[in-house]
Amino acid sequence: MSTTTMIEHWIDGASAAGASERTGPVYDPARGVEQKRVRLASTEDVDVAVQAAARAFPGWRDTSIARRQQVMFSFRELLNARSGELAAILTSEHGKVTSDAAGEIARGLEVVELACAMPGYTKGEYSENVSTGVDVYTLKQPVGVVGIISPFNFPAMVPLWFFPLAIAAGNAVVLKPSEKDPSAAVWMAELMKEAGLPDGVLNVVHGDKVAVDALLEHPVVRSISFVGSTPIAQYIYQTASSNGKRVQALGGAKNHMLVLPDADLDLAADAAVNAGFGSAGERCMAVSVVLAVDSVADELVAKVSERMSRLTTGDGTRGCDMGPLITREHRDKVAGYLDVAVDDGATLVVDGRDPEIDGEPDGFWLGPTLIDRVPTTSVAYRDEIFGPVLSIVRVEGYEQGLEIINGSPYGNGTAIFTNDGGAARRFQREVTVGMVGINVPIPVPVAYHSFGGWKDSLFGDAKAYGPKGFDFFLQEKAITSRWLDPSHGGLNLGFPQHD
């Protein structure tokens, strides 16, 4: 009799079943079948993980910077050497193609390398003699037990945005990955132990809203880091902050790419296809709307459409360009927007609902889809679709394009394609978006700059990774000190002198 593999929690340096008997399915999206089950934590299970982190925190906090840095260097080397194992896990549970999975890990590895540079980001400042004999200096110390809640679309990279910096700074972590693709988190926790991390410093609990709320409300958890949709980010921010926690909650997006008439249209078409359909559009930084100036719109649509015809959709292990969506329900939801767009007056240029597939027929497939002349009043324009659907909105020129972008409630990423330096400089100054690309479609900053949007794409003011990421996991302490001069006091039979 065959048994289903159960993905367990990772608590205090070991696999742990916990008390809850609730489980959830983990699918192979390319085959459309359940391949594993995952344990769904109860409130009590989360408490066990938090208490393990609380016990481990004092010892890890007091561990020398040199030793913490050695652990991070070791983890970096192990992750780099064994990244192929992790990429295979991502492909099997998320569905993204192997090359995309490898790219995700590479971007996460950049943050691990930043964590190795922790000594330069965790030091304080010193002011000598602010008053006679008085010095003031600051210390940066870890906040304690921190919670991380990560999404399904980047099961390796997003956790790597947070836990390496938190741990390098001296905190203890409870990570709750998405229950849709949870194995990567446990794999990385095991690798951290192999790198020398003490038990309890990094714990992984799986689960749904029960586990999330347990972290948000737990009195020992000092901070929450989250990436996901805007409604959930808002809920995370409000709930966690009302429970006295510091919060970084990164929400959703509707990223626009403005193409001006002087742009290199071949470059713009390549960028639109790459940024719109990579990872099946399941990226918070995906380009989902191309704002094409009328005079070049027809030519640009033709170039994008021609490139889309060359894309292959299928099993991520077979060298395809694009894999399946994460679940059947999500695929159906994304596909439902196509009829809505057409009913609202849009033109369906490329319909991805019946694609040719290099894979099993029951996979969660939706091919690359292109919709032209999408009205900005349509929910197909307004909603974050989070799938391989690229919308073309035609505009009269720069001014109208900028007005549409700035009118969006989201402000995560945007891009402009132009050969006019003055237009690009004006755009970067005037656009109300947190991350801007100039002839770059997905402007995700390198690890030593911080990631985060504006408006409804970020709740709280703490961006991810980079200097802001370190600051989030540290609390500053100011110390004012005065020491008696060694020459003060004692016997002196000489004639009194004034200082």
C-alpha positions as CSV (number, residue, x, y, z in Angstrom):
1,M,0.0,0.0,0.0
2,S,1.5,3.3,-1.0
3,T,1.7,6.2,1.4
4,T,1.6,9.9,0.6
5,T,4.7,11.9,1.5
6,M,3.9,14.3,4.4
7,I,5.8,17.6,4.6
8,E,6.4,18.3,8.3
9,H,7.3,21.4,10.2
10,W,10.9,22.2,11.1
11,I,11.2,23.1,14.7
12,D,14.2,23.3,17.0
13,G,16.5,21.8,14.4
14,A,14.4,18.8,13.5
15,S,11.4,17.6,11.6
16,A,8.2,17.9,13.7
17,A,4.7,16.7,13.1
18,G,3.0,18.9,15.7
19,A,-0.3,18.4,17.3
20,S,-2.6,19.3,14.5
21,E,-4.0,16.6,12.3
22,R,-5.1,19.0,9.5
23,T,-3.3,18.6,6.2
24,G,-3.4,20.2,2.8
25,P,-2.6,19.1,-0.8
26,V,0.7,19.9,-2.6
27,Y,0.2,19.5,-6.3
28,D,2.5,18.9,-9.3
29,P,1.1,21.7,-11.4
30,A,2.5,20.2,-14.6
31,R,0.5,17.0,-14.1
32,G,-2.5,18.3,-12.3
33,V,-2.2,15.7,-9.5
34,E,-1.6,15.8,-5.8
35,Q,1.9,14.6,-5.1
36,K,2.3,15.3,-1.3
37,R,0.5,16.5,1.7
38,V,1.6,19.3,4.0
39,R,0.9,19.6,7.7
40,L,-1.2,22.6,8.6
41,A,-0.2,24.1,12.0
42,S,-2.6,24.8,14.9
43,T,-2.1,27.8,17.1
44,E,-0.4,25.5,19.6
45,D,2.0,24.3,16.9
46,V,3.0,27.9,16.1
47,D,3.5,28.5,19.8
48,V,5.9,25.5,20.0
49,A,8.0,27.0,17.2
50,V,8.0,30.5,18.7
51,Q,9.1,29.2,22.1
52,A,11.9,27.2,20.4
53,A,13.0,30.5,18.7
54,A,12.7,32.3,22.0
55,R,15.0,29.8,23.8
56,A,17.5,30.0,21.0
57,F,17.6,33.8,20.7
58,P,19.7,34.8,23.7
59,G,22.6,32.5,22.8
60,W,22.5,33.5,19.1
61,R,22.2,37.2,20.0
62,D,25.4,36.8,22.1
63,T,27.2,34.9,19.4
64,S,30.1,36.9,18.1
65,I,29.7,38.8,14.8
66,A,32.6,36.8,13.4
67,R,30.9,33.5,14.2
68,R,27.5,34.6,12.8
69,Q,29.3,35.7,9.6
70,Q,31.0,32.3,9.3
71,V,27.7,30.6,9.4
72,M,26.3,32.8,6.6
73,F,29.4,32.3,4.5
74,S,29.0,28.5,4.9
75,F,25.3,28.7,4.0
76,R,26.2,30.8,0.9
77,E,28.7,28.1,-0.3
78,L,26.3,25.2,0.4
79,L,23.4,27.0,-1.4
80,N,25.5,27.9,-4.4
81,A,26.9,24.3,-4.7
82,R,23.5,22.6,-4.3
83,S,21.2,25.1,-6.0
84,G,20.2,22.5,-8.6
85,E,18.5,20.5,-5.9
86,L,16.5,23.5,-4.8
87,A,15.6,24.4,-8.4
88,A,14.2,21.0,-8.9
89,I,12.0,21.4,-5.8
90,L,10.7,24.8,-7.2
91,T,9.8,23.3,-10.5
92,S,8.1,20.3,-9.1
93,E,5.8,22.2,-6.7
94,H,5.5,25.6,-8.3
95,G,5.7,24.6,-11.9
96,K,8.1,27.3,-13.1
97,V,10.6,26.2,-15.7
98,T,14.1,25.1,-14.4
99,S,15.9,28.1,-15.8
100,D,13.5,30.4,-14.1
101,A,13.9,28.5,-10.9
102,A,17.7,28.8,-11.2
103,G,17.3,32.6,-11.7
104,E,15.1,32.9,-8.6
105,I,17.7,31.2,-6.5
106,A,20.5,33.4,-8.0
107,R,18.6,36.5,-6.9
108,G,18.1,35.1,-3.5
109,L,21.7,34.2,-3.2
110,E,22.6,37.9,-3.7
111,V,20.8,38.6,-0.4
112,V,22.7,35.8,1.3
113,E,25.9,37.5,0.1
114,L,24.6,40.8,1.5
115,A,24.1,39.0,4.8
116,C,27.7,38.0,4.8
117,A,28.5,41.7,4.8
118,M,26.5,42.1,8.0
119,P,29.3,43.7,10.1
120,G,29.2,46.9,8.0
121,Y,25.4,47.2,8.4
122,T,25.0,46.4,12.1
123,K,27.5,48.8,13.6
124,G,26.6,51.9,15.5
125,E,28.0,55.4,15.7
126,Y,30.1,57.3,18.2
127,S,30.3,61.0,19.2
128,E,33.1,62.0,21.6
129,N,32.9,64.8,24.1
130,V,29.4,66.0,23.3
131,S,29.6,67.7,26.7
132,T,32.7,68.0,28.8
133,G,33.8,64.4,29.5
134,V,30.5,63.0,28.1
135,D,30.3,60.7,25.0
136,V,27.3,59.4,23.2
137,Y,27.2,56.3,21.0
138,T,24.6,54.0,19.5
139,L,24.3,50.2,19.4
140,K,22.2,48.2,16.9
141,Q,20.8,45.1,18.5
142,P,18.5,42.4,17.2
143,V,14.8,42.7,18.0
144,G,14.2,39.1,19.1
145,V,11.9,36.5,17.6
146,V,10.7,37.5,14.1
147,G,8.0,36.1,11.9
148,I,8.2,35.7,8.1
149,I,5.2,34.9,5.9
150,S,6.1,34.2,2.3
151,P,4.1,33.7,-0.9
152,F,3.8,30.8,-3.4
153,N,5.3,32.5,-6.4
154,F,8.8,32.7,-5.1
155,P,9.2,29.9,-2.5
156,A,13.0,30.3,-2.3
157,M,13.8,33.9,-3.2
158,V,11.3,35.7,-0.9
159,P,12.3,33.8,2.2
160,L,15.9,34.5,1.2
161,W,15.0,38.2,1.2
162,F,14.4,38.1,4.9
163,F,15.7,35.2,7.0
164,P,19.5,35.6,6.1
165,L,19.5,39.3,7.2
166,A,17.4,38.6,10.3
167,I,19.7,35.7,11.3
168,A,22.9,37.5,10.5
169,A,21.7,40.5,12.6
170,G,21.2,38.1,15.6
171,N,17.5,37.3,15.6
172,A,15.6,34.0,15.7
173,V,13.1,33.3,13.0
174,V,9.8,31.5,12.5
175,L,9.1,31.2,8.8
176,K,5.6,30.3,7.4
177,P,5.9,29.5,3.7
178,S,3.0,29.1,1.4
179,E,1.2,25.9,1.9
180,K,1.0,25.5,-1.9
181,D,4.8,24.9,-2.3
182,P,6.3,24.4,1.2
183,S,9.3,22.1,0.6
184,A,11.8,24.7,-0.4
185,A,11.6,26.4,3.1
186,V,12.3,23.2,4.9
187,W,15.2,22.4,2.5
188,M,16.8,25.7,3.2
189,A,16.3,25.3,7.0
190,E,18.1,22.0,6.9
191,L,20.9,23.6,4.9
192,M,21.2,26.3,7.5
193,K,21.7,23.7,10.2
194,E,24.3,22.0,8.0
195,A,26.0,25.4,7.8
196,G,26.3,25.5,11.5
197,L,23.2,27.4,12.6
198,P,22.2,26.4,16.2
199,D,18.9,24.6,16.6
200,G,15.9,26.8,17.1
201,V,17.3,29.9,15.4
202,L,15.4,29.1,12.2
203,N,12.0,27.3,12.4
204,V,9.5,26.5,9.7
205,V,5.8,26.1,10.4
206,H,3.3,25.3,7.6
207,G,-0.2,26.3,7.5
208,D,-3.1,28.5,6.5
209,K,-4.8,31.5,8.1
210,V,-4.7,29.8,11.5
211,A,-0.9,29.8,11.5
212,V,-0.8,33.3,10.1
213,D,-3.0,34.7,12.8
214,A,-1.1,32.8,15.5
215,L,2.1,34.6,14.4
216,L,0.4,38.0,14.1
217,E,-1.0,37.7,17.6
218,H,1.8,35.9,19.4
219,P,3.2,38.2,22.2
220,V,6.7,36.9,21.8
221,V,7.0,37.6,18.1
222,R,8.4,41.1,17.7
223,S,8.1,41.7,13.9
224,I,6.4,40.4,10.8
225,S,7.7,40.4,7.3
226,F,5.2,39.6,4.5
227,V,4.9,39.5,0.7
228,G,1.6,38.8,-1.0
229,S,-1.6,40.3,-2.4
230,T,-2.6,43.8,-1.3
231,P,-5.8,42.8,0.7
232,I,-3.8,40.3,2.7
233,A,-0.8,42.8,3.1
234,Q,-3.2,45.3,4.5
235,Y,-4.7,42.7,6.9
236,I,-1.2,41.7,8.0
237,Y,-0.2,45.2,8.6
238,Q,-3.3,46.2,10.6
239,T,-3.4,43.0,12.7
240,A,0.3,42.8,13.5
241,S,0.7,46.5,14.2
242,S,-2.3,46.5,16.5
243,N,-0.5,43.7,18.4
244,G,2.5,45.9,18.9
245,K,4.8,44.5,16.2
246,R,6.9,46.3,13.6
247,V,5.7,45.3,10.1
248,Q,7.0,45.2,6.6
249,A,4.0,44.1,4.4
250,L,4.7,44.2,0.6
251,G,1.5,44.0,-1.4
252,G,0.3,43.5,-5.0
253,A,0.9,45.4,-8.2
254,K,-0.3,46.4,-11.6
255,N,2.9,47.2,-13.3
256,H,2.8,49.5,-16.4
257,M,5.4,49.8,-19.2
258,L,5.2,53.0,-21.2
259,V,6.5,52.8,-24.8
260,L,7.2,56.2,-26.4
261,P,7.4,56.6,-30.2
262,D,11.1,57.0,-30.3
263,A,11.7,53.7,-28.4
264,D,13.5,50.7,-30.0
265,L,10.4,48.7,-30.6
266,D,12.3,45.4,-31.0
267,L,13.8,45.9,-27.5
268,A,10.4,46.9,-26.1
269,A,8.7,43.9,-27.6
270,D,11.3,41.5,-26.2
271,A,11.0,43.2,-22.8
272,A,7.2,43.0,-22.8
273,V,7.2,39.3,-23.6
274,N,10.0,38.5,-21.1
275,A,8.5,40.5,-18.3
276,G,4.9,39.6,-19.0
277,F,5.1,35.8,-19.4
278,G,8.2,34.8,-17.3
279,S,7.1,32.5,-14.4
280,A,3.7,32.4,-16.1
281,G,3.1,36.0,-15.1
282,E,3.0,35.0,-11.4
283,R,5.4,37.8,-10.3
284,C,4.6,40.9,-8.4
285,M,7.0,42.7,-10.7
286,A,5.6,41.3,-14.0
287,V,4.6,43.8,-16.6
288,S,0.9,43.3,-17.0
289,V,0.0,46.5,-18.9
290,V,1.8,48.0,-21.9
291,L,0.9,51.7,-22.5
292,A,1.6,52.1,-26.2
293,V,1.6,55.5,-27.8
294,D,-0.9,55.4,-30.7
295,S,1.6,56.1,-33.5
296,V,3.6,52.9,-32.7
297,A,0.9,50.7,-31.1
298,D,0.0,48.6,-34.1
299,E,3.6,47.9,-34.9
300,L,4.3,47.0,-31.3
301,V,1.3,44.7,-31.0
302,A,2.5,42.9,-34.1
303,K,6.0,42.5,-32.8
304,V,4.8,41.2,-29.4
305,S,2.3,38.8,-31.0
306,E,5.0,37.4,-33.3
307,R,7.3,36.8,-30.4
308,M,4.6,35.1,-28.4
309,S,4.0,32.6,-31.2
310,R,7.5,31.3,-30.6
311,L,7.0,30.5,-26.9
312,T,6.5,27.0,-25.8
313,T,4.4,26.1,-22.8
314,G,4.8,22.9,-20.9
315,D,6.5,20.9,-18.2
316,G,9.3,23.0,-16.6
317,T,11.8,20.1,-16.8
318,R,11.6,19.9,-20.6
319,G,13.2,23.2,-21.6
320,C,9.9,25.0,-22.2
321,D,9.6,28.8,-22.0
322,M,6.7,28.8,-19.6
323,G,5.2,26.4,-17.1
324,P,1.7,25.9,-15.6
325,L,0.0,28.0,-13.1
326,I,0.1,27.1,-9.4
327,T,-3.4,25.5,-9.0
328,R,-6.4,24.7,-11.1
329,E,-8.5,27.3,-9.3
330,H,-6.0,30.0,-10.0
331,R,-5.8,29.0,-13.7
332,D,-9.5,29.2,-14.0
333,K,-9.7,32.6,-12.3
334,V,-7.0,34.1,-14.6
335,A,-8.7,32.6,-17.7
336,G,-12.0,34.1,-16.6
337,Y,-10.7,37.7,-17.1
338,L,-10.4,37.1,-20.9
339,D,-14.2,37.1,-21.5
340,V,-14.6,40.0,-19.1
341,A,-12.1,42.0,-21.1
342,V,-13.8,41.2,-24.4
343,D,-17.2,42.0,-23.0
344,D,-15.8,45.4,-21.9
345,G,-14.7,46.2,-25.5
346,A,-11.1,44.8,-25.7
347,T,-9.7,42.8,-28.6
348,L,-8.4,39.3,-27.8
349,V,-5.2,39.1,-30.0
350,V,-3.8,35.8,-28.7
351,D,-6.0,33.5,-26.7
352,G,-4.0,31.2,-24.3
353,R,-6.9,29.1,-23.1
354,D,-6.2,26.2,-25.5
355,P,-2.5,26.1,-25.9
356,E,-0.3,23.4,-27.4
357,I,1.3,21.8,-24.4
358,D,4.6,19.9,-24.0
359,G,3.4,18.1,-21.0
360,E,0.5,16.1,-19.4
361,P,-3.0,17.2,-20.5
362,D,-4.3,17.6,-16.9
363,G,-1.7,20.2,-15.9
364,F,-2.9,23.7,-14.9
365,W,-2.2,25.2,-18.3
366,L,-2.8,28.7,-19.7
367,G,-0.7,29.9,-22.6
368,P,0.6,33.4,-23.2
369,T,-2.4,35.7,-23.8
370,L,-2.4,39.2,-25.4
371,I,-5.4,41.6,-25.1
372,D,-5.4,44.9,-27.1
373,R,-7.4,48.1,-26.6
374,V,-8.2,47.3,-23.0
375,P,-10.4,50.0,-21.4
376,T,-9.0,51.3,-18.1
377,T,-12.5,51.0,-16.7
378,S,-12.5,47.2,-17.1
379,V,-11.7,45.0,-14.1
380,A,-9.4,43.1,-16.5
381,Y,-7.3,46.3,-16.4
382,R,-7.8,47.2,-12.7
383,D,-7.3,43.8,-11.0
384,E,-4.0,42.2,-10.4
385,I,-4.6,39.1,-12.6
386,F,-1.3,37.4,-11.7
387,G,-1.1,35.2,-14.7
388,P,0.2,35.2,-18.3
389,V,-2.1,37.9,-19.6
390,L,-0.6,41.0,-21.2
391,S,-2.9,44.0,-21.7
392,I,-2.3,46.8,-24.3
393,V,-3.7,50.2,-23.4
394,R,-3.3,52.8,-26.1
395,V,-2.4,56.3,-25.1
396,E,-2.0,59.6,-27.0
397,G,1.5,60.3,-25.5
398,Y,3.7,60.7,-22.5
399,E,1.3,62.8,-20.5
400,Q,-1.6,60.4,-20.7
401,G,0.6,57.4,-20.0
402,L,2.0,59.1,-16.9
403,E,-1.5,60.1,-15.8
404,I,-2.7,56.4,-16.1
405,I,0.3,55.1,-14.1
406,N,-0.1,57.7,-11.3
407,G,-3.8,57.1,-11.2
408,S,-3.3,53.4,-10.3
409,P,-3.8,52.5,-6.6
410,Y,-0.6,50.4,-6.9
411,G,2.9,51.7,-7.0
412,N,5.2,48.7,-7.1
413,G,7.2,48.8,-10.4
414,T,7.0,50.6,-13.7
415,A,9.2,51.1,-16.8
416,I,9.6,53.5,-19.7
417,F,11.1,52.6,-23.0
418,T,12.5,55.6,-24.9
419,N,15.7,56.9,-26.4
420,D,15.0,60.4,-25.1
421,G,17.1,61.0,-22.0
422,G,15.0,64.1,-21.1
423,A,11.8,62.1,-21.1
424,A,13.4,59.3,-19.1
425,R,14.7,61.8,-16.5
426,R,11.3,63.5,-16.3
427,F,9.6,60.1,-15.9
428,Q,11.7,58.9,-13.0
429,R,11.0,62.2,-11.2
430,E,7.3,62.4,-11.8
431,V,6.1,58.8,-11.6
432,T,4.6,57.8,-8.2
433,V,6.0,54.3,-8.1
434,G,8.7,52.8,-5.9
435,M,10.8,51.0,-8.5
436,V,11.4,52.4,-11.9
437,G,13.1,50.9,-15.0
438,I,14.5,52.9,-17.9
439,N,14.6,50.5,-20.8
440,V,14.6,47.8,-18.1
441,P,11.2,46.0,-17.8
442,I,11.6,44.4,-14.3
443,P,13.4,46.9,-12.2
444,V,14.1,44.7,-9.1
445,P,17.0,46.3,-7.3
446,V,20.2,44.5,-6.6
447,A,20.6,43.2,-3.0
448,Y,22.5,46.2,-1.6
449,H,19.6,48.5,-2.6
450,S,16.2,47.9,-1.0
451,F,13.0,46.5,-2.6
452,G,9.6,48.0,-2.2
453,G,6.8,50.0,-3.8
454,W,4.6,52.9,-2.9
455,K,0.8,53.4,-2.3
456,D,-1.1,50.1,-2.0
457,S,2.0,48.1,-2.8
458,L,3.6,48.6,0.6
459,F,2.1,48.9,4.1
460,G,4.5,50.3,6.6
461,D,7.7,52.1,5.5
462,A,10.1,49.2,5.8
463,K,11.4,48.0,2.4
464,A,12.9,44.5,1.9
465,Y,16.6,43.6,2.0
466,G,19.4,46.2,1.4
467,P,20.1,48.7,4.1
468,K,16.4,49.1,5.0
469,G,16.2,45.3,5.4
470,F,18.9,45.3,8.0
471,D,17.4,48.3,9.8
472,F,14.1,46.4,10.1
473,F,15.7,43.6,12.0
474,L,17.7,45.8,14.3
475,Q,16.7,48.2,17.1
476,E,18.9,51.2,18.0
477,K,20.0,51.9,21.6
478,A,21.6,55.3,22.4
479,I,24.1,55.4,25.3
480,T,25.3,58.5,27.0
481,S,28.4,57.9,29.2
482,R,30.8,59.8,31.5
483,W,33.8,58.4,33.1
484,L,35.9,60.1,35.8
485,D,39.2,61.3,34.6
486,P,41.9,59.0,36.1
487,S,43.7,62.1,37.5
488,H,40.6,63.2,39.5
489,G,41.0,63.0,43.3
490,G,43.8,61.7,45.4
491,L,46.4,63.5,47.5
492,N,48.2,66.6,46.1
493,L,50.2,68.8,48.5
494,G,51.2,71.2,45.7
495,F,50.0,74.8,45.5
496,P,46.3,74.7,44.2
497,Q,45.9,75.5,40.5
498,H,42.9,76.4,38.4
499,D,42.1,74.1,35.4
